Every structure is written in structure tokens, then in C-alpha cells.
Amino acid sequence: MNKILILGAGLSTNTLIDYLLKNAIEFDWQITLADINEEVAKQKINGHEKGKAIAFDIADDEKCTKIITENDVVISMLPAFMHKIIALKCIEKKKPMLTASYASDEIKELNEKAIEAGIPIYMELGLDPGIDHMSAMKVINRIKDAGDELTSFYSFTGGLVAPEYDNNPWNYKFTWNPRNVVMAGNGVSQFIRNGRYKYIPYHRLFDRVLNRKILQYGDFEVYANRDSLKYRGIYDLKEIPSMFRGTIRRPGFSKAWNVFVRLGLTEDNYTIEDSENMTYRQFLNAFLRYEPNVPAEIKLQDYCPNAADPVVMEKLKWLGIFDERKIGLKNATPAQILQKLLEEKWSMDPTDKDMIVMQHEFKYMSDGREKMIVSAMAVIGKDQRETAMAITVGLPLAIATKLLIQGKIKHKGVVLPTEREMYEPILSELESFGITFEENEYLVG
């Protein structure tokens, strides 16, 4: 019997847990779900004969070591900053580890130790990162195998509300961690286009969007991710002239969001005095010039030209940023205040469904002619428990766990799912769950 330990029982674990429990009977697995909230873990195990739930606190070093020792495979669904602690224990106890999170520099530094311990630390086995890597490498390797030269790779992903539930002026609701949305893009975004390195500072990021139509879902816009350049190494495309990765939103989102960026409402490095007694209107006014006889709406339009757009102003008014309503959040940063306001208006309703959209665009030279492949995917969630986000994050991780236990993948060290041995079986099984890419090929010019 193989014993699988899942650390963390957050929203993105639902499909992962369901898949492993469903397969546990056939393959004789024992699934242990450990979370700081034992009741939440019990609810997700739901009395399954092959599952058990336990309380887990990463601060309890002795218990943490004990439960890792007792299991054969460890899946970490904990916050990203905790992964190194778990990885070090897995190395010490020679237990394979898998997670959907990015391979941070501090995790990559454990590569040699993991190799010496004879175990893999599988990273980036979710959606983005995860399915993006696997679906991209499938096409990249096909182009290379044909002897053709890849000249450009653009890739975009977005977590959105499904079209039939898209009922607010922003065309957006939280389908993932709200804080990550508020802080998205902070820093400098960098990519390469036609051999020229391009940099977009944060205060201009949302001015520079691409427009796309994706599948049958209509119009979208894309803003640049922070670092597209590192993916040249990940995809073995070090000499590629153009590489760009971005985040998908509906048209008009970026123009309105840029008002908050220009004002400084996404800053998270200082607190607002007396924030709990301040109203949202007072909060907004704190970032505008002092003219007590001029309405905040007018001052905002003077300071941020985007706010003079009636469509943008409608979004801002609907959100409640001009309301004389107390914030009620003590010692809060601007970003925390903004997040609180957004959570009140952008939260999913109980009957809402979410949607994941991903599109890759490959340009390459073949027999002296430039061609383009567009590969796109969309997944609609089933309900508020089995969301598109939970499905696309959890399934590839669960499938990889099965492949590992079955001995079909046998890596050592810190590993990403960019090799055929991994992405071919995972993508193949994902197709059985309806997670498929539609491909179209064109001549350029």
C-alpha cells in the first residue's frame, strides 16, 4: 500500500483530493489530508474508506517530521513560502515531493541535495505554472522535430468568471487569491520582441495591452507578466527573438485598473493612519490634491485622465470607491483597503461558475515560409467546489502523483514538467477530463 500525504486543504485542493480518493481503492492507496483546520480536512475526506484527516501545523516541527516519515509521497498545497521547509524534510527522510507552485530560487538550490537523497521534487504541476509548460512543450518539440525554427512564442492565461455569470461592469470576479490580483504586475515587466529587450515599469503596465479573440468566448485583453525572459531557458529557446507571457482580462479592465495604480492604491509598504475610521471617499481623497471645494470625482479625472472615460467612471462608482462608508480595517495598507473593497463587490455568487482561458501563439520558419500555430483552451467550472481553477490546478498534480507511484516517471532533483516523459501522459489523461487545446495553423503575411 502506498501512503500519500497532502499538506493543506485549501480551495485548489478539491479536485486533487477527489481524484486521489477515487483511484485509492483501485491502486490500494491511503490518503492523509493534513490541515491546520482539521474540520475542513474531515469535510473534504468525507468519510472515505481510503482517506483520513489530521490536524497539521508547520510550526510543530516534531509532528511535521513524523507525518512525512510515515508516508511515501508528499504533496504540498501549503503557501509557497512554506515549501522549502517541507522540501528539506522530504530530502532528509528521502520522500518524493510534488507541488503546483513555482520553483523558487531557494527551491532550485536544493537540486543537488535532492539528487543525493535519490528523490524528485516536482514543481510547477498546476495550471500556470503547469499545463502552460506541458502544452507549450508539446508544440515546441513538434516544431523542432520537423526541423523548423521557432521565432516567436506568446502565451497568455487568465482566471475569469464564466460568460453567463459575468454580470458586473468590470467583467471580473475573484476566482483565485484576491491579494495576488491586487499585487499583480508590481515591479518591472520584461520580455523580448524581434531581438529587442523590452521593459514596462509598473506604472505603465496597464497602458500597454494586447487585444485577442479566443475561441468562441469573444474579446480579451492581455497585460505583460513580470518576467517572460526566464522562460527561454525553461523551454530551451535561448536564442528565440520574441518571447512574451501575459495575463488575460476582459477589454476595459486594464484602463480602469490603471487608475488605482496611478493613484498608488496598490502600494503595500506602509499603513494609512486611522484607516478604520476613514471612509472610502476619504481614503481616495487622501491621494488627491487638497481642494476641499472640488468633488473627488473631478479631482480624480484631472489627476488620472483614464477616469474621465465615462465607462471607467461607471466601474469606479459601482465599486464604491466614492462612498461615504467606513473602511473598518485597522492599520491597513492602501492595497489591503483596496482588496477589502474589491472582495465586497468581486466575490463569486454561490451559483457562479469560473472559467480558465489559455492561449499559446507560435511563429516559426518552415521551408522558407513563416507559419503560425494558435493553440487555445478554455475550461468552465462545475460549481463553487469543483471550480475550473481547482480542476486545472489539481488534476495535473494528481496525475503526476499516480505516474510517480507507478514508476512511470523516475526523476531525481528539482524537476519541471517540460520533458515528454511527463507531459505526454499528463496531457493525454487531461483530455479524458475535457481539458483539450484547439489548434489552428496559418501562413503569416
C-alpha positions as a Markdown table, in Angstrom:
| # | Residue | x | y | z |
|---|---|---|---|---|
| 1 | Met | 0.0 | 0.0 | 0.0 |
| 2 | Asn | 1.3 | 3.4 | -0.9 |
| 3 | Lys | 0.7 | 6.3 | 1.5 |
| 4 | Ile | 0.1 | 9.7 | 0.1 |
| 5 | Leu | 0.2 | 12.8 | 2.3 |
| 6 | Ile | -1.5 | 16.0 | 1.2 |
| 7 | Leu | -0.4 | 19.1 | 3.2 |
| 8 | Gly | -3.0 | 21.8 | 3.0 |
| 9 | Ala | -6.8 | 21.6 | 2.3 |
| 10 | Gly | -7.4 | 25.0 | 0.5 |
| 11 | Leu | -9.8 | 25.7 | -2.3 |
| 12 | Ser | -7.5 | 24.5 | -5.0 |
| 13 | Thr | -7.2 | 21.0 | -3.5 |
| 14 | Asn | -10.8 | 19.8 | -4.1 |
| 15 | Thr | -10.2 | 18.1 | -7.5 |
| 16 | Leu | -6.8 | 16.8 | -6.4 |
| 17 | Ile | -8.3 | 15.1 | -3.3 |
| 18 | Asp | -11.3 | 13.7 | -5.3 |
| 19 | Tyr | -9.0 | 12.2 | -7.9 |
| 20 | Leu | -6.7 | 10.5 | -5.4 |
| 21 | Leu | -9.5 | 9.1 | -3.3 |
| 22 | Lys | -11.3 | 7.8 | -6.4 |
| 23 | Asn | -8.1 | 6.0 | -7.5 |
| 24 | Ala | -7.1 | 4.9 | -4.0 |
| 25 | Ile | -9.4 | 1.9 | -4.0 |
| 26 | Glu | -8.1 | 0.5 | -7.3 |
| 27 | Phe | -4.5 | 1.1 | -6.6 |
| 28 | Asp | -4.5 | 0.5 | -2.8 |
| 29 | Trp | -3.5 | 4.0 | -1.7 |
| 30 | Gln | -4.0 | 5.5 | 1.7 |
| 31 | Ile | -4.6 | 9.3 | 1.5 |
| 32 | Thr | -3.9 | 11.5 | 4.5 |
| 33 | Leu | -5.1 | 15.1 | 4.3 |
| 34 | Ala | -3.4 | 17.4 | 6.8 |
| 35 | Asp | -4.5 | 21.0 | 7.5 |
| 36 | Ile | -4.3 | 23.5 | 10.3 |
| 37 | Asn | -8.1 | 23.2 | 10.4 |
| 38 | Glu | -8.9 | 19.6 | 11.0 |
| 39 | Glu | -12.6 | 20.0 | 10.4 |
| 40 | Val | -12.0 | 21.4 | 6.9 |
| 41 | Ala | -9.8 | 18.4 | 6.2 |
| 42 | Lys | -12.5 | 16.0 | 7.5 |
| 43 | Gln | -15.2 | 17.6 | 5.3 |
| 44 | Lys | -13.0 | 17.1 | 2.2 |
| 45 | Ile | -12.2 | 13.4 | 3.0 |
| 46 | Asn | -15.9 | 13.0 | 3.7 |
| 47 | Gly | -15.6 | 9.6 | 5.5 |
| 48 | His | -13.9 | 7.9 | 2.5 |
| 49 | Glu | -12.6 | 4.5 | 3.5 |
| 50 | Lys | -9.1 | 5.2 | 2.0 |
| 51 | Gly | -8.8 | 8.7 | 3.5 |
| 52 | Lys | -8.1 | 10.2 | 6.8 |
| 53 | Ala | -7.9 | 13.8 | 8.0 |
| 54 | Ile | -5.5 | 15.1 | 10.7 |
| 55 | Ala | -4.6 | 18.5 | 12.2 |
| 56 | Phe | -1.3 | 19.9 | 11.0 |
| 57 | Asp | 0.7 | 23.0 | 12.0 |
| 58 | Ile | 4.0 | 23.5 | 10.2 |
| 59 | Ala | 5.3 | 25.2 | 13.3 |
| 60 | Asp | 5.1 | 21.8 | 15.1 |
| 61 | Asp | 8.5 | 20.6 | 13.8 |
| 62 | Glu | 8.3 | 17.2 | 15.5 |
| 63 | Lys | 4.8 | 16.3 | 14.2 |
| 64 | Cys | 5.7 | 17.6 | 10.8 |
| 65 | Thr | 8.7 | 15.3 | 10.6 |
| 66 | Lys | 6.7 | 12.4 | 11.9 |
| 67 | Ile | 3.9 | 12.5 | 9.4 |
| 68 | Ile | 6.3 | 13.0 | 6.5 |
| 69 | Thr | 8.3 | 9.9 | 7.7 |
| 70 | Glu | 5.1 | 7.9 | 7.9 |
| 71 | Asn | 4.1 | 8.5 | 4.3 |
| 72 | Asp | 5.6 | 7.5 | 0.9 |
| 73 | Val | 4.8 | 10.6 | -1.2 |
| 74 | Val | 4.2 | 14.2 | -0.1 |
| 75 | Ile | 2.1 | 16.7 | -1.9 |
| 76 | Ser | 2.5 | 20.3 | -0.6 |
| 77 | Met | -0.5 | 22.6 | -1.2 |
| 78 | Leu | 0.8 | 25.0 | 1.5 |
| 79 | Pro | 1.6 | 28.6 | 0.9 |
| 80 | Ala | 4.6 | 29.0 | -1.4 |
| 81 | Phe | 6.9 | 30.3 | 1.4 |
| 82 | Met | 6.5 | 27.1 | 3.3 |
| 83 | His | 7.6 | 24.7 | 0.5 |
| 84 | Lys | 11.3 | 24.9 | 1.4 |
| 85 | Ile | 10.6 | 23.7 | 5.0 |
| 86 | Ile | 8.7 | 20.7 | 3.6 |
| 87 | Ala | 11.3 | 20.0 | 0.8 |
| 88 | Leu | 14.1 | 19.9 | 3.3 |
| 89 | Lys | 12.2 | 17.4 | 5.5 |
| 90 | Cys | 11.4 | 15.3 | 2.4 |
| 91 | Ile | 15.1 | 15.3 | 1.4 |
| 92 | Glu | 16.1 | 14.3 | 5.0 |
| 93 | Lys | 13.5 | 11.4 | 5.0 |
| 94 | Lys | 14.0 | 10.6 | 1.3 |
| 95 | Lys | 10.4 | 11.1 | 0.4 |
| 96 | Pro | 9.3 | 12.4 | -3.1 |
| 97 | Met | 7.6 | 15.8 | -3.0 |
| 98 | Leu | 5.2 | 17.3 | -5.5 |
| 99 | Thr | 3.6 | 20.8 | -5.7 |
| 100 | Ala | 1.8 | 23.1 | -8.1 |
| 101 | Ser | 3.9 | 26.1 | -7.1 |
| 102 | Tyr | 6.7 | 27.9 | -8.9 |
| 103 | Ala | 10.2 | 26.6 | -8.4 |
| 104 | Ser | 11.7 | 29.5 | -6.5 |
| 105 | Asp | 15.5 | 30.1 | -6.4 |
| 106 | Glu | 15.6 | 28.7 | -2.9 |
| 107 | Ile | 13.9 | 25.5 | -4.0 |
| 108 | Lys | 16.2 | 25.2 | -7.1 |
| 109 | Glu | 19.2 | 25.4 | -4.7 |
| 110 | Leu | 18.1 | 22.1 | -3.2 |
| 111 | Asn | 18.5 | 20.3 | -6.5 |
| 112 | Glu | 21.9 | 18.6 | -5.6 |
| 113 | Lys | 20.6 | 17.6 | -2.1 |
| 114 | Ala | 17.5 | 16.0 | -3.7 |
| 115 | Ile | 19.7 | 14.1 | -6.2 |
| 116 | Glu | 21.9 | 12.9 | -3.4 |
| 117 | Ala | 18.8 | 11.8 | -1.5 |
| 118 | Gly | 17.6 | 10.0 | -4.6 |
| 119 | Ile | 14.3 | 11.7 | -4.7 |
| 120 | Pro | 12.4 | 14.1 | -7.0 |
| 121 | Ile | 11.0 | 17.5 | -6.0 |
| 122 | Tyr | 8.4 | 18.0 | -8.7 |
| 123 | Met | 7.4 | 21.7 | -9.1 |
| 124 | Glu | 5.0 | 23.7 | -11.3 |
| 125 | Leu | 2.5 | 20.9 | -11.7 |
| 126 | Gly | -0.6 | 23.0 | -11.7 |
| 127 | Leu | -2.3 | 25.3 | -14.3 |
| 128 | Asp | 0.1 | 28.3 | -14.7 |
| 129 | Pro | 2.7 | 27.1 | -14.0 |
| 130 | Gly | 2.0 | 23.6 | -15.2 |
| 131 | Ile | -0.4 | 23.0 | -18.0 |
| 132 | Asp | 1.1 | 26.0 | -19.7 |
| 133 | His | 4.5 | 24.3 | -19.7 |
| 134 | Met | 3.3 | 21.0 | -20.9 |
| 135 | Ser | 1.0 | 22.2 | -23.7 |
| 136 | Ala | 3.7 | 24.6 | -24.9 |
| 137 | Met | 6.4 | 22.0 | -24.9 |
| 138 | Lys | 4.2 | 19.6 | -26.9 |
| 139 | Val | 4.0 | 22.1 | -29.8 |
| 140 | Ile | 7.6 | 23.4 | -29.4 |
| 141 | Asn | 9.0 | 19.9 | -29.7 |
| 142 | Arg | 6.8 | 19.1 | -32.6 |
| 143 | Ile | 8.1 | 22.1 | -34.5 |
| 144 | Lys | 11.7 | 21.2 | -33.6 |
| 145 | Asp | 11.2 | 17.6 | -34.5 |
| 146 | Ala | 10.2 | 18.7 | -38.0 |
| 147 | Gly | 13.5 | 20.7 | -38.3 |
| 148 | Asp | 11.7 | 24.0 | -38.3 |
| 149 | Glu | 12.9 | 27.2 | -36.5 |
| 150 | Leu | 10.8 | 28.8 | -33.8 |
| 151 | Thr | 10.9 | 32.6 | -34.0 |
| 152 | Ser | 8.2 | 33.8 | -31.6 |
| 153 | Phe | 6.3 | 32.4 | -28.6 |
| 154 | Tyr | 3.5 | 34.3 | -26.9 |
| 155 | Ser | 1.5 | 32.7 | -24.1 |
| 156 | Phe | -1.5 | 34.0 | -22.1 |
| 157 | Thr | -3.6 | 32.7 | -19.2 |
| 158 | Gly | -6.5 | 34.1 | -17.2 |
| 159 | Gly | -8.9 | 33.1 | -14.5 |
| 160 | Leu | -12.2 | 34.7 | -15.1 |
| 161 | Val | -15.9 | 34.4 | -14.4 |
| 162 | Ala | -17.8 | 32.2 | -16.9 |
| 163 | Pro | -19.6 | 34.3 | -19.5 |
| 164 | Glu | -23.2 | 33.6 | -18.3 |
| 165 | Tyr | -22.2 | 34.8 | -14.8 |
| 166 | Asp | -20.3 | 37.9 | -16.0 |
| 167 | Asn | -22.7 | 40.5 | -14.6 |
| 168 | Asn | -20.7 | 43.4 | -13.3 |
| 169 | Pro | -19.2 | 46.4 | -15.1 |
| 170 | Trp | -15.6 | 45.2 | -14.6 |
| 171 | Asn | -16.4 | 41.8 | -16.2 |
| 172 | Tyr | -14.3 | 40.2 | -13.5 |
| 173 | Lys | -14.7 | 38.3 | -10.2 |
| 174 | Phe | -12.2 | 36.8 | -7.9 |
| 175 | Thr | -11.6 | 33.2 | -8.8 |
| 176 | Trp | -8.3 | 32.9 | -7.0 |
| 177 | Asn | -6.3 | 34.6 | -4.2 |
| 178 | Pro | -7.6 | 38.3 | -4.1 |
| 179 | Arg | -4.3 | 39.6 | -2.8 |
| 180 | Asn | -2.4 | 38.2 | -5.8 |
| 181 | Val | -4.8 | 40.1 | -8.1 |
| 182 | Val | -4.3 | 43.4 | -6.2 |
| 183 | Met | -0.5 | 42.9 | -6.3 |
| 184 | Ala | -0.3 | 41.6 | -9.9 |
| 185 | Gly | 2.4 | 43.2 | -12.0 |
| 186 | Asn | 4.2 | 45.0 | -9.2 |
| 187 | Gly | 7.8 | 45.6 | -10.4 |
| 188 | Val | 9.1 | 45.8 | -14.0 |
| 189 | Ser | 7.7 | 43.5 | -16.7 |
| 190 | Gln | 10.3 | 42.3 | -19.2 |
| 191 | Phe | 10.1 | 40.4 | -22.5 |
| 192 | Ile | 11.9 | 40.3 | -25.9 |
| 193 | Arg | 10.4 | 41.2 | -29.2 |
| 194 | Asn | 12.2 | 40.8 | -32.5 |
| 195 | Gly | 15.5 | 40.6 | -30.7 |
| 196 | Arg | 14.9 | 43.8 | -28.7 |
| 197 | Tyr | 14.6 | 43.6 | -24.9 |
| 198 | Lys | 11.5 | 45.5 | -23.7 |
| 199 | Tyr | 10.8 | 46.7 | -20.2 |
| 200 | Ile | 7.5 | 48.1 | -18.9 |
| 201 | Pro | 7.5 | 49.8 | -15.5 |
| 202 | Tyr | 4.6 | 49.1 | -13.2 |
| 203 | His | 3.0 | 52.5 | -13.6 |
| 204 | Arg | 2.7 | 51.9 | -17.3 |
| 205 | Leu | 1.9 | 48.2 | -17.4 |
| 206 | Phe | -1.8 | 48.6 | -17.7 |
| 207 | Asp | -1.5 | 51.1 | -20.6 |
| 208 | Arg | 0.3 | 48.5 | -22.7 |
| 209 | Val | -2.2 | 45.7 | -23.5 |
| 210 | Leu | -2.6 | 43.3 | -26.4 |
| 211 | Asn | -6.1 | 42.5 | -27.8 |
| 212 | Arg | -7.2 | 39.0 | -28.7 |
| 213 | Lys | -10.2 | 36.9 | -29.7 |
| 214 | Ile | -10.0 | 33.5 | -28.0 |
| 215 | Leu | -12.1 | 30.5 | -29.2 |
| 216 | Gln | -15.8 | 31.2 | -29.1 |
| 217 | Tyr | -15.5 | 33.4 | -26.0 |
| 218 | Gly | -15.0 | 36.7 | -27.7 |
| 219 | Asp | -12.7 | 39.6 | -27.0 |
| 220 | Phe | -10.0 | 39.8 | -24.3 |
| 221 | Glu | -7.0 | 41.9 | -23.4 |
| 222 | Val | -3.6 | 40.8 | -22.2 |
| 223 | Tyr | -1.1 | 42.6 | -20.0 |
| 224 | Ala | 2.5 | 41.5 | -19.6 |
| 225 | Asn | 3.7 | 39.2 | -16.8 |
| 226 | Arg | 6.7 | 40.3 | -14.8 |
| 227 | Asp | 9.4 | 38.1 | -16.3 |
| 228 | Ser | 8.9 | 36.5 | -19.7 |
| 229 | Leu | 12.7 | 36.2 | -20.3 |
| 230 | Lys | 13.3 | 33.3 | -17.9 |
| 231 | Tyr | 11.1 | 31.0 | -20.0 |
| 232 | Arg | 13.6 | 31.0 | -22.8 |
| 233 | Gly | 15.7 | 28.7 | -20.5 |
| 234 | Ile | 12.8 | 26.7 | -19.2 |
| 235 | Tyr | 11.6 | 25.9 | -22.8 |
| 236 | Asp | 15.2 | 25.6 | -24.3 |
| 237 | Leu | 14.6 | 28.6 | -26.5 |
| 238 | Lys | 17.6 | 30.6 | -25.5 |
| 239 | Glu | 18.0 | 32.2 | -29.0 |
| 240 | Ile | 14.4 | 32.9 | -29.7 |
| 241 | Pro | 13.8 | 36.5 | -31.0 |
| 242 | Ser | 10.4 | 37.0 | -29.4 |
| 243 | Met | 9.1 | 35.7 | -26.0 |
| 244 | Phe | 6.1 | 37.2 | -24.2 |
| 245 | Arg | 3.8 | 35.9 | -21.4 |
| 246 | Gly | 0.8 | 37.7 | -20.2 |
| 247 | Thr | -2.4 | 37.7 | -18.1 |
| 248 | Ile | -5.9 | 37.7 | -19.7 |
| 249 | Arg | -8.7 | 40.0 | -18.7 |
| 250 | Arg | -11.8 | 41.3 | -20.5 |
| 251 | Pro | -11.5 | 44.5 | -22.5 |
| 252 | Gly | -11.5 | 47.7 | -20.5 |
| 253 | Phe | -10.3 | 46.1 | -17.2 |
| 254 | Ser | -6.8 | 47.4 | -17.5 |
| 255 | Lys | -7.8 | 51.0 | -18.4 |
| 256 | Ala | -9.9 | 51.2 | -15.2 |
| 257 | Trp | -7.4 | 49.3 | -13.0 |
| 258 | Asn | -4.7 | 51.7 | -14.1 |
| 259 | Val | -6.5 | 54.4 | -12.1 |
| 260 | Phe | -5.7 | 52.6 | -8.9 |
| 261 | Val | -2.1 | 52.0 | -9.9 |
| 262 | Arg | -1.6 | 55.7 | -10.8 |
| 263 | Leu | -3.1 | 56.8 | -7.5 |
| 264 | Gly | -0.9 | 54.4 | -5.5 |
| 265 | Leu | -3.8 | 52.4 | -4.1 |
| 266 | Thr | -2.0 | 49.1 | -4.8 |
| 267 | Glu | 1.0 | 50.0 | -2.6 |
| 268 | Asp | 1.6 | 47.6 | 0.3 |
| 269 | Asn | 4.7 | 49.0 | 2.1 |
| 270 | Tyr | 3.1 | 51.5 | 4.5 |
| 271 | Thr | -0.1 | 51.9 | 6.5 |
| 272 | Ile | -2.8 | 54.5 | 6.5 |
| 273 | Glu | -3.3 | 56.5 | 9.7 |
| 274 | Asp | -6.7 | 55.9 | 11.4 |
| 275 | Ser | -7.8 | 53.7 | 8.5 |
| 276 | Glu | -10.5 | 52.0 | 10.5 |
| 277 | Asn | -12.4 | 55.3 | 10.9 |
| 278 | Met | -11.8 | 56.6 | 7.4 |
| 279 | Thr | -14.5 | 56.3 | 4.7 |
| 280 | Tyr | -13.6 | 55.0 | 1.2 |
| 281 | Arg | -14.2 | 58.5 | -0.2 |
| 282 | Gln | -11.7 | 60.0 | 2.4 |
| 283 | Phe | -9.3 | 57.2 | 1.5 |
| 284 | Leu | -9.5 | 58.2 | -2.2 |
| 285 | Asn | -9.2 | 61.9 | -1.3 |
| 286 | Ala | -6.0 | 61.2 | 0.7 |
| 287 | Phe | -4.3 | 60.6 | -2.7 |
| 288 | Leu | -5.7 | 63.6 | -4.5 |
| 289 | Arg | -4.7 | 67.3 | -4.2 |
| 290 | Tyr | -6.2 | 69.3 | -1.3 |
| 291 | Glu | -9.1 | 71.3 | -2.7 |
| 292 | Pro | -12.0 | 70.9 | -0.3 |
| 293 | Asn | -14.4 | 72.7 | -2.5 |
| 294 | Val | -13.9 | 70.4 | -5.5 |
| 295 | Pro | -15.6 | 67.0 | -5.6 |
| 296 | Ala | -13.3 | 63.9 | -5.6 |
| 297 | Glu | -14.8 | 62.8 | -8.9 |
| 298 | Ile | -13.5 | 65.9 | -10.6 |
| 299 | Lys | -10.1 | 65.9 | -8.9 |
| 300 | Leu | -9.7 | 62.2 | -9.9 |
| 301 | Gln | -10.4 | 63.0 | -13.6 |
| 302 | Asp | -7.8 | 65.7 | -13.5 |
| 303 | Tyr | -5.2 | 63.5 | -11.9 |
| 304 | Cys | -5.9 | 60.3 | -13.9 |
| 305 | Pro | -7.2 | 61.0 | -17.4 |
| 306 | Asn | -8.5 | 57.4 | -17.7 |
| 307 | Ala | -11.1 | 58.3 | -15.0 |
| 308 | Ala | -12.6 | 60.9 | -17.4 |
| 309 | Asp | -13.8 | 58.0 | -19.6 |
| 310 | Pro | -17.5 | 57.5 | -18.7 |
| 311 | Val | -17.1 | 53.7 | -18.9 |
| 312 | Val | -14.2 | 53.8 | -16.4 |
| 313 | Met | -16.1 | 56.2 | -14.1 |
| 314 | Glu | -19.0 | 53.8 | -14.1 |
| 315 | Lys | -16.7 | 51.0 | -13.0 |
| 316 | Leu | -15.3 | 53.1 | -10.2 |
| 317 | Lys | -18.7 | 54.3 | -8.9 |
| 318 | Trp | -20.1 | 50.8 | -9.0 |
| 319 | Leu | -17.2 | 49.6 | -6.9 |
| 320 | Gly | -17.9 | 52.1 | -4.2 |
| 321 | Ile | -14.6 | 54.0 | -4.1 |
| 322 | Phe | -16.5 | 57.3 | -3.7 |
| 323 | Asp | -18.8 | 56.1 | -0.9 |
| 324 | Glu | -19.0 | 57.8 | 2.5 |
| 325 | Arg | -18.8 | 54.3 | 4.2 |
| 326 | Lys | -16.3 | 53.4 | 6.8 |
| 327 | Ile | -13.5 | 51.1 | 5.9 |
| 328 | Gly | -13.3 | 49.4 | 9.3 |
| 329 | Leu | -9.8 | 48.0 | 8.7 |
| 330 | Lys | -7.2 | 48.9 | 11.3 |
| 331 | Asn | -3.6 | 49.8 | 10.4 |
| 332 | Ala | -4.2 | 48.9 | 6.8 |
| 333 | Thr | -2.0 | 49.4 | 3.8 |
| 334 | Pro | -3.5 | 51.0 | 0.6 |
| 335 | Ala | -3.5 | 47.6 | -1.0 |
| 336 | Gln | -5.3 | 46.0 | 1.9 |
| 337 | Ile | -8.0 | 48.7 | 1.9 |
| 338 | Leu | -8.5 | 48.3 | -1.9 |
| 339 | Gln | -8.6 | 44.5 | -1.5 |
| 340 | Lys | -11.4 | 44.8 | 1.1 |
| 341 | Leu | -13.5 | 46.9 | -1.2 |
| 342 | Leu | -12.9 | 44.6 | -4.1 |
| 343 | Glu | -13.8 | 41.5 | -2.1 |
| 344 | Glu | -17.2 | 43.1 | -1.3 |
| 345 | Lys | -18.0 | 43.5 | -5.0 |
| 346 | Trp | -16.0 | 41.0 | -6.9 |
| 347 | Ser | -16.7 | 37.8 | -4.9 |
| 348 | Met | -18.4 | 35.0 | -6.7 |
| 349 | Asp | -22.0 | 34.4 | -6.0 |
| 350 | Pro | -23.0 | 30.9 | -4.8 |
| 351 | Thr | -24.3 | 29.8 | -8.2 |
| 352 | Asp | -21.5 | 31.3 | -10.2 |
| 353 | Lys | -19.0 | 29.3 | -12.3 |
| 354 | Asp | -15.5 | 30.3 | -13.2 |
| 355 | Met | -13.5 | 30.0 | -16.4 |
| 356 | Ile | -9.9 | 29.4 | -17.3 |
| 357 | Val | -8.6 | 30.6 | -20.6 |
| 358 | Met | -5.2 | 29.9 | -22.0 |
| 359 | Gln | -3.7 | 30.6 | -25.5 |
| 360 | His | -0.3 | 30.0 | -27.0 |
| 361 | Glu | 0.9 | 31.5 | -30.2 |
| 362 | Phe | 3.9 | 30.0 | -32.0 |
| 363 | Lys | 5.6 | 31.5 | -35.1 |
| 364 | Tyr | 8.2 | 29.5 | -37.0 |
| 365 | Met | 10.0 | 29.2 | -40.3 |
| 366 | Ser | 9.3 | 26.2 | -42.4 |
| 367 | Asp | 10.7 | 25.7 | -45.9 |
| 368 | Gly | 11.4 | 29.4 | -46.1 |
| 369 | Arg | 7.9 | 30.4 | -45.1 |
| 370 | Glu | 6.7 | 31.9 | -41.8 |
| 371 | Lys | 3.8 | 30.0 | -40.2 |
| 372 | Met | 1.8 | 30.4 | -37.0 |
| 373 | Ile | 0.1 | 27.9 | -34.7 |
| 374 | Val | -2.5 | 29.2 | -32.3 |
| 375 | Ser | -3.4 | 26.7 | -29.5 |
| 376 | Ala | -6.2 | 27.6 | -27.1 |
| 377 | Met | -8.0 | 26.1 | -24.2 |
| 378 | Ala | -11.0 | 27.1 | -22.1 |
| 379 | Val | -12.4 | 25.2 | -19.0 |
| 380 | Ile | -15.6 | 26.1 | -17.3 |
| 381 | Gly | -16.0 | 25.2 | -13.6 |
| 382 | Lys | -18.7 | 22.8 | -12.5 |
| 383 | Asp | -19.7 | 24.6 | -9.3 |
| 384 | Gln | -18.2 | 26.5 | -6.4 |
| 385 | Arg | -16.5 | 23.4 | -5.1 |
| 386 | Glu | -15.2 | 22.0 | -8.3 |
| 387 | Thr | -14.1 | 25.2 | -9.9 |
| 388 | Ala | -12.2 | 25.5 | -13.2 |
| 389 | Met | -9.2 | 26.7 | -11.1 |
| 390 | Ala | -9.4 | 23.7 | -8.8 |
| 391 | Ile | -9.7 | 21.3 | -11.8 |
| 392 | Thr | -6.8 | 22.7 | -13.8 |
| 393 | Val | -4.5 | 23.1 | -10.7 |
| 394 | Gly | -5.4 | 19.8 | -9.1 |
| 395 | Leu | -5.6 | 17.3 | -12.0 |
| 396 | Pro | -2.1 | 17.6 | -13.4 |
| 397 | Leu | -0.7 | 17.3 | -9.9 |
| 398 | Ala | -2.8 | 14.3 | -9.1 |
| 399 | Ile | -1.9 | 12.6 | -12.4 |
| 400 | Ala | 1.8 | 13.2 | -11.8 |
| 401 | Thr | 1.4 | 11.6 | -8.4 |
| 402 | Lys | -0.1 | 8.5 | -9.9 |
| 403 | Leu | 2.7 | 8.3 | -12.6 |
| 404 | Leu | 5.3 | 8.6 | -9.8 |
| 405 | Ile | 3.8 | 5.9 | -7.7 |
| 406 | Gln | 3.5 | 3.6 | -10.7 |
| 407 | Gly | 7.2 | 4.1 | -11.6 |
| 408 | Lys | 6.4 | 5.8 | -14.9 |
| 409 | Ile | 8.4 | 8.9 | -14.1 |
| 410 | Lys | 11.7 | 8.4 | -12.3 |
| 411 | His | 13.5 | 11.7 | -11.9 |
| 412 | Lys | 15.7 | 12.9 | -9.2 |
| 413 | Gly | 16.3 | 16.5 | -8.1 |
| 414 | Val | 14.1 | 19.6 | -8.7 |
| 415 | Val | 12.1 | 18.9 | -11.8 |
| 416 | Leu | 9.6 | 20.8 | -14.0 |
| 417 | Pro | 7.1 | 19.0 | -16.3 |
| 418 | Thr | 8.8 | 20.0 | -19.6 |
| 419 | Glu | 10.0 | 16.6 | -20.7 |
| 420 | Arg | 8.0 | 14.3 | -22.9 |
| 421 | Glu | 8.0 | 11.5 | -20.3 |
| 422 | Met | 5.9 | 13.8 | -18.1 |
| 423 | Tyr | 3.8 | 16.0 | -20.4 |
| 424 | Glu | 2.6 | 13.3 | -22.8 |
| 425 | Pro | 0.8 | 11.1 | -20.3 |
| 426 | Ile | -0.4 | 14.0 | -18.2 |
| 427 | Leu | -1.9 | 15.9 | -21.3 |
| 428 | Ser | -3.3 | 12.6 | -22.6 |
| 429 | Glu | -5.2 | 11.9 | -19.3 |
| 430 | Leu | -6.3 | 15.6 | -19.0 |
| 431 | Glu | -8.0 | 15.2 | -22.4 |
| 432 | Ser | -10.3 | 12.5 | -20.8 |
| 433 | Phe | -11.5 | 15.2 | -18.4 |
| 434 | Gly | -12.2 | 17.6 | -21.3 |
| 435 | Ile | -9.1 | 19.7 | -20.9 |
| 436 | Thr | -8.1 | 20.0 | -24.5 |
| 437 | Phe | -6.4 | 22.5 | -26.8 |
| 438 | Glu | -7.9 | 23.6 | -30.1 |
| 439 | Glu | -5.1 | 24.2 | -32.7 |
| 440 | Asn | -5.2 | 26.3 | -35.8 |
| 441 | Glu | -2.3 | 26.9 | -38.2 |
| 442 | Tyr | -1.8 | 29.9 | -40.6 |
| 443 | Leu | 0.6 | 31.3 | -43.1 |
| 444 | Val | 1.9 | 34.6 | -41.9 |
| 445 | Gly | 1.8 | 37.5 | -44.4 |
